[in-house]
Amino acid sequence: MREGNAMERADLAGYAARSDSSRGRRYQEDFRDNRPAFERDRDRIIHCAAFRRLEYKTQVFVNHEGDYYRTRLTHSLEVAQIGKGIARRLALNEELTETLALAHDLGHTPFGHTGEEVLNRLMEGAGGFEHNLQSLRVVDELEERYPNFNGLNLSWEVREGIVKHSSQYDAPVSIHAEFLPGTVPTIEGQLINFADEIAYNNHDIDDGLKSGYLSLAQLKGVTLWDEVHEGIMRKHPGIEVDRAVCQTVSALIGVLINDLVLTTAANLEHLNIRSQEELRRVNLPVVAFSPQMTERNAELKRFLFQHLYRHYKVERMRVKAERYLAELFEVYIKHPTLLPLKHQIKMEREGRERVICDYIAGMTDRFALDEFKRLFEPYERV
């Protein structure tokens, strides 16, 4: 059965991505139903192993530090919720937006960005490591679910959006010619960068306050926080502190979304972009905050970097995580027979370093800690 377009929204803007105009998949398939392509892609991601493992991968706080804190999985769900809200207001393709949100962190290592930095250093001379390229590798090669090919066989637009995803923490990547390097992705792909940033800035404030690593006194003086928090206090005088924090975070997300939607709509109008073809021809990013909001958001990010991401307790876990992953990598390199047999077989085709890198990148925080104990603590059962 062919993939259908009957269930796709009829009111999509001309510049929105559409399943029926997708550049297609790497492998031809016969389908059991006629779901639109991007809806099928979303469902494949939700059911894949790499997505389930995000439940036990770090955002800022390591999994064993508490059940309250965000993980890569809850973060991805928040990005999807924010992204879909933006897409609906701009008449963009919500299914493509949701798919990219759920897929954007599939290639992340255990222990957050520390894991990525460690693997990139250890893989120097063997291709390096970058989590967006690893996400593409997950959906193109590492998932093993179908009889005739590796990977999930996702639509070209989803794969392009994955490899062109960028945030302030992402290093520039070399993009394969297949994905038109030097050209902007779909508008849906562009907005995920901002939905990602809106989500992690605000949930990191929430987690930071809950953990005690941040305080309301420290946040005072951060312009964006002050403006929104003072508005909440005027509207709800005498509100409990915890409720005020929740309301402020919620309102802050709304303020950022509203600014992004209005600025993006104005950019589309100014550049006279009415179709995907015009977007590619103009070849300029159109999703953006206003200059004032960009400045205020940058101030908030600087605050989080200084007071949360470099908090001494976060630093302690970062140093421990570096040791865990470096020692695991080194012992696997020296003794590859410690890996499960199917990974040993892959080494003949893909090389020892890359297979070990894939294996470690796929670990959850919990599995990496347990594996370290199994291999290096003498009384731990193997």
FENSULRA-V607845 format. One record per pair of residues at least 24 apart in sequence whose ideal C-beta (glycine too) atoms are under 10 Angstrom apart, sorted by the first residue. I is the first residue (numbers start at 1). J is the second residue. Records with the same first field share a line. If there is no record, write none. Layout:
# FENSULRA-V607845
I->J ; J
This chain:
# FENSULRA-V607845
1->29 ; 30 ; 31 ; 32 ; 33 ; 34 ; 35
2->30 ; 31 ; 34
3->29 ; 31 ; 33 ; 34 ; 35 ; 36 ; 37 ; 38 ; 39 ; 40 ; 155
4->31 ; 33 ; 34 ; 35 ; 36 ; 37 ; 39 ; 40
5->34 ; 35 ; 36 ; 37
6->34 ; 35 ; 36
7->33 ; 34 ; 35 ; 36 ; 39 ; 95
8->35 ; 36 ; 37 ; 38 ; 39 ; 93 ; 94 ; 95 ; 96
9->36 ; 87 ; 88 ; 91 ; 92 ; 93 ; 94 ; 95
11->88 ; 91
12->87 ; 90 ; 91 ; 92 ; 93 ; 94
13->90 ; 91 ; 92 ; 93 ; 187 ; 265 ; 268 ; 273 ; 274 ; 275
14->91 ; 273 ; 274 ; 275 ; 276 ; 277 ; 278 ; 279
15->90 ; 91 ; 92 ; 186 ; 187 ; 188 ; 268 ; 271 ; 273 ; 274 ; 275 ; 276 ; 277 ; 278 ; 279 ; 286
16->87 ; 90 ; 91 ; 92 ; 93 ; 94 ; 96 ; 97 ; 186 ; 187 ; 188 ; 275 ; 276
17->92 ; 93 ; 95 ; 96 ; 97 ; 155 ; 157 ; 158 ; 161 ; 185 ; 186 ; 187 ; 188 ; 189 ; 276 ; 279
18->93 ; 96 ; 157 ; 276
19->93 ; 95 ; 96 ; 155 ; 157
21->157 ; 275 ; 276 ; 277
22->96 ; 155 ; 156 ; 157 ; 158
23->155 ; 156 ; 157 ; 159 ; 160 ; 178
24->155 ; 156 ; 157
25->149 ; 152 ; 153 ; 154 ; 155 ; 156 ; 158 ; 159
26->140 ; 149 ; 151 ; 153 ; 154 ; 155 ; 156 ; 159 ; 178
27->146 ; 148 ; 149 ; 150 ; 151 ; 153
28->148 ; 149 ; 153
29->146 ; 148 ; 149 ; 153
35->95
36->93 ; 95 ; 96 ; 155
37->95 ; 96 ; 99 ; 154 ; 155 ; 156 ; 157 ; 158
38->93 ; 94 ; 95 ; 96 ; 97 ; 98 ; 99 ; 100 ; 154 ; 155 ; 157 ; 158 ; 188
39->93 ; 94 ; 95 ; 96 ; 98 ; 99
40->95 ; 99 ; 152 ; 153 ; 154 ; 155 ; 158
41->95 ; 96 ; 98 ; 99 ; 100 ; 102 ; 103 ; 139 ; 152 ; 153 ; 154 ; 155 ; 157 ; 158 ; 159
42->80 ; 94 ; 95 ; 96 ; 97 ; 98 ; 99 ; 100 ; 101 ; 102 ; 103 ; 154 ; 158
43->95 ; 99 ; 102
44->99 ; 103 ; 139 ; 143 ; 145 ; 146 ; 151 ; 152 ; 153 ; 154 ; 158
45->76 ; 98 ; 99 ; 100 ; 101 ; 102 ; 103 ; 106 ; 138 ; 139 ; 143 ; 152 ; 154 ; 158
46->98 ; 99 ; 102 ; 103
47->143 ; 145 ; 152
48->102 ; 103 ; 106 ; 138 ; 139 ; 142 ; 143 ; 144 ; 145 ; 151 ; 152
49->106 ; 138 ; 142 ; 143 ; 144 ; 145 ; 362
50->103 ; 105 ; 106 ; 107 ; 108 ; 134 ; 135 ; 138 ; 139 ; 142 ; 143 ; 152 ; 361 ; 362
51->76 ; 102 ; 103 ; 105 ; 106 ; 138 ; 143
52->364
53->106 ; 108 ; 110 ; 362 ; 363 ; 364 ; 365 ; 366 ; 367
54->102 ; 105 ; 106 ; 108 ; 364
55->364 ; 366
56->110 ; 363 ; 364 ; 365 ; 366 ; 367 ; 368
57->105 ; 106 ; 108 ; 109 ; 110 ; 111 ; 112 ; 115 ; 362 ; 363 ; 364 ; 365 ; 366 ; 367 ; 368
58->108 ; 109 ; 110 ; 111 ; 112 ; 113 ; 114 ; 115 ; 317 ; 321 ; 364 ; 365
59->105 ; 108 ; 112 ; 113 ; 199 ; 200 ; 203 ; 204 ; 207
60->112 ; 113 ; 200 ; 203 ; 204 ; 207 ; 208 ; 211 ; 213 ; 304 ; 308 ; 309 ; 311 ; 314 ; 317
61->112 ; 204 ; 207 ; 208 ; 210 ; 211 ; 213 ; 313 ; 314 ; 317 ; 365
62->110 ; 111 ; 112 ; 114 ; 314 ; 317 ; 318 ; 320 ; 321 ; 365 ; 366 ; 368 ; 369
63->110 ; 111 ; 364 ; 365 ; 366 ; 367 ; 368 ; 369
64->317 ; 365 ; 366 ; 369
65->207 ; 211 ; 313 ; 314 ; 317 ; 365
66->207 ; 210 ; 211
68->206 ; 207 ; 210 ; 211
69->203 ; 204 ; 206 ; 207 ; 208 ; 210 ; 211
70->199 ; 200 ; 203 ; 204 ; 206 ; 207
71->105 ; 364 ; 365
72->104 ; 105 ; 106 ; 108 ; 110 ; 112 ; 364 ; 365
73->102 ; 105
74->199 ; 203
75->101 ; 104 ; 105 ; 108 ; 196 ; 199 ; 200 ; 203 ; 204
76->101 ; 102 ; 103 ; 104 ; 105 ; 106 ; 108 ; 196 ; 199
77->101 ; 102 ; 199
78->195 ; 196 ; 198 ; 199 ; 200 ; 202 ; 203 ; 253
79->104 ; 105 ; 192 ; 194 ; 195 ; 196 ; 197 ; 198 ; 199 ; 200 ; 203
80->104 ; 192 ; 195 ; 199
81->195 ; 199 ; 253
82->191 ; 192 ; 194 ; 195 ; 196 ; 197 ; 198 ; 199 ; 202 ; 253 ; 254 ; 256 ; 257 ; 260
83->188 ; 191 ; 192 ; 193 ; 194 ; 195 ; 196 ; 198 ; 199 ; 257
84->195
85->195 ; 253 ; 254 ; 257 ; 261
86->187 ; 188 ; 191 ; 192 ; 194 ; 195 ; 198 ; 256 ; 257 ; 258 ; 260 ; 261 ; 264 ; 287
87->187 ; 188 ; 191 ; 192 ; 195 ; 261
88->261
89->257 ; 258 ; 260 ; 261 ; 262 ; 264 ; 265
90->187 ; 188 ; 191 ; 260 ; 261 ; 264 ; 265 ; 268 ; 286 ; 287
91->265
92->186 ; 187 ; 188 ; 190 ; 191 ; 264 ; 287
93->157 ; 186 ; 187 ; 188
94->188
95->158 ; 188
96->155 ; 157 ; 158 ; 161 ; 186 ; 187 ; 188 ; 189 ; 192
97->161 ; 186 ; 187 ; 188 ; 189 ; 191 ; 192 ; 195
98->188 ; 192
99->154 ; 155 ; 157 ; 158 ; 161 ; 162 ; 188 ; 192
100->157 ; 158 ; 160 ; 161 ; 162 ; 164 ; 165 ; 185 ; 186 ; 188 ; 189 ; 190 ; 191 ; 192 ; 193 ; 195 ; 196
101->161 ; 165 ; 188 ; 191 ; 192 ; 195 ; 196 ; 199
103->135 ; 136 ; 138 ; 139 ; 152 ; 154 ; 158 ; 159 ; 161 ; 162 ; 165 ; 192
104->131 ; 132 ; 135 ; 161 ; 162 ; 165 ; 167 ; 189 ; 192 ; 193 ; 195 ; 196
105->131 ; 132 ; 135 ; 165 ; 196
106->131 ; 132 ; 134 ; 135 ; 136 ; 137 ; 138 ; 139 ; 142 ; 143 ; 152 ; 162 ; 361 ; 362
107->131 ; 132 ; 133 ; 134 ; 135 ; 136 ; 137 ; 138 ; 139 ; 142 ; 162 ; 165 ; 358 ; 361 ; 362
108->132 ; 134 ; 135 ; 138 ; 361 ; 362
109->134 ; 321 ; 325 ; 357 ; 360 ; 361 ; 362 ; 363 ; 364 ; 365 ; 368
110->321 ; 324 ; 325 ; 328 ; 360 ; 361 ; 362 ; 363 ; 364 ; 365 ; 366 ; 367 ; 368 ; 369 ; 371
111->317 ; 318 ; 320 ; 321 ; 322 ; 324 ; 325 ; 363 ; 364 ; 365 ; 368 ; 369
112->169 ; 309 ; 314 ; 317 ; 318 ; 321 ; 365
113->169 ; 170 ; 309 ; 318
114->314 ; 315 ; 317 ; 318 ; 319 ; 320 ; 321 ; 322 ; 324 ; 325
115->318 ; 321 ; 322 ; 324 ; 325 ; 360 ; 361 ; 363 ; 365 ; 368
116->169 ; 170 ; 171 ; 325 ; 361
117->169 ; 171 ; 318 ; 321 ; 322 ; 325
118->318 ; 321 ; 322 ; 323 ; 324 ; 325 ; 326 ; 328 ; 329 ; 360
119->325 ; 326 ; 329 ; 356 ; 357 ; 358 ; 360 ; 361
120->171 ; 357
121->322 ; 325 ; 326 ; 329
122->325 ; 326 ; 328 ; 329 ; 330 ; 333 ; 353 ; 356 ; 357 ; 360
123->329 ; 353 ; 354 ; 356 ; 357
124->353
125->353
126->351 ; 352 ; 353 ; 354 ; 356 ; 357
127->351 ; 353 ; 354 ; 357
128->171 ; 173 ; 174 ; 357
129->171 ; 353 ; 354 ; 357 ; 358 ; 360 ; 361
130->163 ; 170 ; 171 ; 172 ; 173 ; 174
131->165 ; 169 ; 170 ; 171 ; 173 ; 361
132->161 ; 162 ; 163 ; 164 ; 165 ; 166 ; 167 ; 170 ; 171 ; 173 ; 175
133->162 ; 163 ; 171 ; 173 ; 174 ; 175 ; 176
134->162 ; 357 ; 358 ; 361 ; 362
135->159 ; 162 ; 163 ; 165 ; 361
136->160 ; 161 ; 162 ; 163 ; 164 ; 165 ; 173 ; 175 ; 176 ; 179
137->162 ; 163 ; 354 ; 357 ; 358 ; 361
138->162 ; 358 ; 361 ; 362
141->350 ; 358
142->346 ; 358 ; 359 ; 361 ; 362
144->342
157->185 ; 186 ; 188 ; 189 ; 276
158->186 ; 188 ; 189
160->185 ; 186 ; 189
161->185 ; 186 ; 188 ; 189 ; 190 ; 191 ; 192 ; 193
162->189 ; 192
163->189
164->189 ; 190 ; 192 ; 193
165->189 ; 190 ; 192 ; 193 ; 196
166->190 ; 192 ; 193 ; 196
167->192 ; 193 ; 194 ; 196 ; 197 ; 200
168->193 ; 196 ; 197 ; 200 ; 298 ; 301 ; 305
169->196 ; 197 ; 200 ; 305 ; 309
170->196
180->280 ; 283
182->283
183->279 ; 280 ; 281 ; 283
184->279 ; 280 ; 282 ; 283 ; 284 ; 285 ; 286 ; 287
185->279 ; 280 ; 285
186->276 ; 279 ; 280
187->264 ; 267 ; 268 ; 273 ; 276 ; 279 ; 285 ; 286 ; 287
188->287
189->287
190->264 ; 279 ; 285 ; 286 ; 287 ; 288
191->260 ; 261 ; 264 ; 286 ; 287 ; 288
192->287
193->285 ; 287 ; 288
194->256 ; 257 ; 259 ; 260 ; 264 ; 287 ; 288 ; 289 ; 297
195->253 ; 256 ; 257 ; 260 ; 287
197->256 ; 260 ; 289 ; 297 ; 300 ; 301
198->252 ; 253 ; 254 ; 255 ; 256 ; 257 ; 260 ; 289 ; 297
199->253 ; 256
200->301 ; 304
201->249 ; 252 ; 253 ; 256 ; 297 ; 300 ; 301 ; 303 ; 304
202->248 ; 249 ; 250 ; 251 ; 252 ; 253 ; 256 ; 300 ; 304
203->249 ; 253
204->300 ; 301 ; 304 ; 308 ; 309
205->245 ; 248 ; 249 ; 252 ; 300 ; 303 ; 304 ; 308
206->245 ; 246 ; 248 ; 249 ; 250
207->308
208->303 ; 304 ; 307 ; 308 ; 309 ; 311 ; 314
209->241 ; 242 ; 245 ; 248 ; 249 ; 308
210->242 ; 245
211->308 ; 311 ; 313 ; 314
212->311 ; 313
213->307 ; 308 ; 309 ; 311 ; 312 ; 313 ; 314
214->303 ; 304 ; 307 ; 308 ; 311
215->307
216->241 ; 244 ; 245 ; 248
218->303 ; 306 ; 307 ; 308
219->245 ; 248 ; 300 ; 303 ; 304 ; 307
221->299 ; 303
222->296 ; 299 ; 300 ; 302 ; 303 ; 304 ; 307
223->292 ; 295 ; 296 ; 297 ; 299 ; 300 ; 303
224->252 ; 255 ; 256 ; 293 ; 295 ; 296 ; 297 ; 298 ; 299 ; 300 ; 303
225->249 ; 252 ; 296 ; 299 ; 300 ; 303
227->251 ; 252 ; 255 ; 296
228->252 ; 253 ; 254 ; 255 ; 256
231->255
252->300
255->293 ; 296
256->289 ; 293 ; 296 ; 297 ; 300
258->293
259->288 ; 289 ; 290 ; 292 ; 293 ; 294 ; 296 ; 297
260->287 ; 288 ; 289 ; 290 ; 293 ; 297
261->287
262->289 ; 290 ; 293
263->287 ; 288 ; 289 ; 290 ; 291 ; 292 ; 293 ; 294
264->288 ; 289
266->290
317->365
320->369 ; 372
321->365 ; 368 ; 369
323->372
324->360 ; 363 ; 365 ; 368 ; 369 ; 371 ; 372 ; 373 ; 376
325->360 ; 361 ; 363 ; 368 ; 372
327->372 ; 375 ; 376
328->356 ; 359 ; 360 ; 363 ; 368 ; 371 ; 372 ; 375 ; 376
329->353 ; 356 ; 357 ; 359 ; 360
330->356
331->356 ; 371 ; 372 ; 375 ; 376
332->356 ; 357 ; 359 ; 360 ; 371 ; 375
335->375
338->371 ; 374 ; 375 ; 382
